[in-house]
Amino acid sequence: MKTSFFLKNLNSFFAFLIVLLSFLSFKANDKTIVVSKDGKGDFSTIQQAINAAENGSSVRTRIVVKEGIYKEKITIPETKGAILLEGENPEKTIITYDDFASKKNPEGKEFGTTGSSTVFIYSNDFTAKNISFENSSGKVGQAVAVLTTGDRIAFENCRFLGNQDTLYLKGVQDSSDKTKPSRNYFKNCYIEGTTDYIFGAGTAVFEDCIIYSKESASYITAASTPQENEFGFVFINSKITGNAKENSVYLGRPWRPFAKTVYLNCEMNSTIQPEGWHNWNKPDAEQTTFYAEFNSKGSGSDRSKRVSWSHQLTKTEAKKYTREQVLKGKDNWNPLLNFKQTS
């Protein structure tokens, strides 16, 4: 019996050793690419670095972006492996472009909302840190800064700059398969805009973020959560602020009938409409949406005038809306691991 126990433990030790050696090998093989406008890096454009990242690789590619304004329209294809896009400073490392929905493309057709994006993230396991993403076209209608359809996407200390439709968490918006996950996490980020500036079918958690409604703003979110999804947009410990007129901005309206948006422990300033939520002139959506708050604070948080079809969560109900619960999925994804250095 003792010999059998010893052999069993010895086998477990060797199994652990193999896993450890594999992990160390993984770290040693990580690839770093440097992008610099002055020609001192591996590439002078971010798209060149994206193109150089291996398709389907199990090794994450770290792309270090030196300070500068990069006027590029960037696509991260679905085929790419994990990528970490890391700037030096979000106020000095800026990706920008100026397409908008009604602008004509080289073929003479309008870009449309989707085509207007500055950055398209179709791949899984994409992470960005310390970078600004901008659509600089101004007040010209829909003009997206970042569009995501991939899964396990995370941003830390990033800025999203624009007006209408700044951040498009598209997810399965145009897909027949509504079960494909598209989870997004935003930590300590700044997101600004005017109308529906956070929108789409993706699932997202915004933690410790600043949500800034610019002058003439009207609606913060326009979720199009699929009926099959338990969670849509969840804001945790964030500041809902801006310089829009007092009582002029709604927390959300439903782009699609099963929109889900929840604010927990958020500070809201006076820009927020007392009613809180709008039905987008779709009375039936009042029966199918899920709009809720928990422990809202500040001058825009008065619950007494909120629309009757929104919800004020209890402490027990609010426990469901943690980062871990919303984003874990079937693979128990922990988005904080995306920010860890692996090289």
Beta strands, then each sheet from edge to edge (+ up, - down):
strand 1: 31-35
strand 2: 61-65
strand 3: 68-71
strand 4: 74-76
strand 5: 83-87
strand 6: 93-97
strand 7: 119-121
strand 8: 126-129
strand 9: 132-135
strand 10: 146-148
strand 11: 153-156
strand 12: 159-161
strand 13: 167-169
strand 14: 183-187
strand 15: 190-193
strand 16: 195-200
strand 17: 203-207
strand 18: 210-213
strand 19: 219-223
strand 20: 233-236
strand 21: 239-242
strand 22: 250-252
strand 23: 260-264
strand 24: 267-268
strand 25: 290-294
strand 26: 311-312
sheet 1: 1+ 2+ 5+ 8+ 11+ 14+ 17+ 20+ 23+ 25+ 26+
sheet 2: 3+ 6+ 9+ 12+ 15+ 18+ 21+ 24+
sheet 3: 4+ 7+ 10+ 13+ 16+ 19+ 22+
end
